[in-house]
Amino acid sequence: MEFPFSIFVYEAPLRPGDKAHWNEVLRANTQQWAIYAAGLLHNADVPSQDTVPERPVVKAVRYGITFLALPSEEAVERVERVIAKQQKTE
């Protein structure tokens, strides 16, 4: 079975010298499931209202084209620029 939809979560570097990257965490066979799962991943582990909310940057892709960007397109574009800059310096 082919899964044309992929969901990626941004993984920030944990230590100096590590590289930022997109981690493919899920594949889906329909766009509805991809959107649903991306929303769940984005809202997962949201702390209580007494703390500062920290949500991951998530993108859903079909055949290499991003069709959903969470929390915003600007956040995903910023992450893409960081990863591209790191790849240029290698």
C-alpha positions, 0 to 999 in steps of 0.5 A: 500500500502506498502512503502519499501523505507524510507528516514531519515534525521539526527536530531542533539540535539538542547539543552544539554541533548537532543539526536541525532536521525534519523527522518523518513521524507518520504516513497517511493514505488520505489527506483528511487523515494527514490533516487530522494527525498533523493537528493532533501532533501539533496540539499534543502535550500542550501544558496547562494554562499556567505555563508557557505553551510550547508546540512543535512545528509540523508540516504535512507533505504530499509528494514533496509539496507542503500543503499544511504548515503548523503553526504557520507558513512563516514558521515552516519557512523559517525552519526550512531556511535554517536547515538549508543554511546548515546544509550549505556550511557542510 
